[in-house]
């Protein structure tokens, strides 16, 4: 397959919320592969790969996802594991047009922090590379960031 040259389609997005919790508690939630899927509108479940049992830089895990009738899984590799500050991973590892998902956590008070989820998906600008051809995929990912962050806020609101 011959790749088309990059287009001017958007490839990045993010959403932020204020959460009534410590940065350490939020980080622990985001890096708990049993709880992380409870936030996302697409992610159904996650599992560690290669005998890993905890998030750390270089650890791999698999996410099982669903959007509408379409289901898929994707292997991920943690690139940042900075407790209380940041968590990021790439999907899929060792792919030329990998997507980066990141969470930045900033403590703003004794029991509050601002959390930002962001993505950088260069393949969205490549019409010949899946999922660049999916109509509305960028908007779906931006909306998913907003929903994920609102779900995170709600998880700590009670």
N, C-alpha and C positions, 0 to 999 in steps of 0.2 A: 504494500500500500504506500502510495506517495502522499506525504503530508502536505497539506495546504499551508501557505504562509500564515503566520499569526494574524488574527483579525483584531479589530478594536473592541471586541466583546469584553465586558467586565469579567475579571477573574478573582476579585477579592470582595470580602464582606465581613461585617462584624456587628455585634450587639453588646451592650453593657447594661448592667443592673447594679443597684446597691443591695447588698445582702446583709441581713441582721445576724452576722456570725463572724467569728474570727477568721483571718486568712488561713490559719492552719486547719480549722474545721472544714472550710470550703475546699481547700486542696485535698484533704482526706476524702471528701465526698466525690470530687471529680476524678480521683485516681482509684476509686473503688469500682472495679469492673462489674460488680453486681448491682451497684447503685447508679452508675453513669447512664446506662440505658433508660432509666426511669425519667430522665430529663429530655431525651431526644424524641422528636416526632418520627424519625426514621430508624434509629438504632434499636434493635429488639433485644440483643444480648451480646455479651463479650466473653471471650475466654483467653486465658494466657496460652502462649505457645512455647515450645522448647523448654519445658519444665520450669518456667518462670512462675513465681507466686506473688510478686509485688512489683509495682511500677518503679522503674529506674531507667536511666539512660541506656539505650540499646536493647531494652526488653521488647519482645514482640508479643502482640495479641491479635486476635481475630474479632472483627465486628460483624455481626449478622444484622442485616438491614432490610427494610421493606418500605417501599413508597408506592401507594396504590396497589396494583396487582403484581408489581415487580419486586422480587426478592433476590438478594445477593449477599455474598460475604466478601470481606476485604481484610487483608493482612495489614497490620500497622506496626510501626516501629517508633518507640519513644525517643525523641530527640532532646527534650528538656524535661527534667524532673527536679524542680527546685521547690521543696516544700514551703508552703505558705506564700509562694510568689508566682510560679509559672509551671505549666504543664503543656507539652506539645508533642505531636506525633505526625509522621508522614504516612500517606496511604497512596499506593502500595509502596513498600520499600524497594529500592533499586529499580525504579521506573523513571525514565527520562522526564516525564511530565507529572511527577508526584504532587499530590495535594498535601498541604500542611494545615493541620488544625491546631489551634493554640488557645490557651486560657491564661490570661494575665490577671493576677490578683493583687490588689493594692489595699492595704489596711488603711481605713479612713477614720476610725475611732476605736474605742476600747472593745466594742463588740459589733463592728461593722466594717465592710470592705466593698470596694467596687470590683466587679468581675467582668472581664471582657472576653467573649469567645470570638475568634476570628478564623477565617480560612483564606488560603491563597491557592487557587486551583488553576494553574496555567493552561491545563488542557481544555478549559472552557472556551479559550480563544482559538482553539484548533478544531475547525469543523470536521476534519477527518479522523479525529481521535475521540473515542468514546470517553466521557459522556458529552463532549462538546456539541454534539448534534441534538441533544435533548432540548426541545423547546421549553423555555422558561426555567432551565435548571439553575441558573444563577439566582433568580428571584426565589426559587424554592429553597436554596441554601441560605440566603439572607433571612427569609422567613423562619427557617428552622433555627437559625442562631437566636432570633428574637424569642421564639417559643422555648428553646432550651434555657435561655437566661431567665425567662419568667418562671419556668418550672423550678429552676435553682432557687430563685427568690422565695417561691412558695414552699419549697422543702424546708426552709429555715424560718418561715413566718409563724409557725405554730408553736 
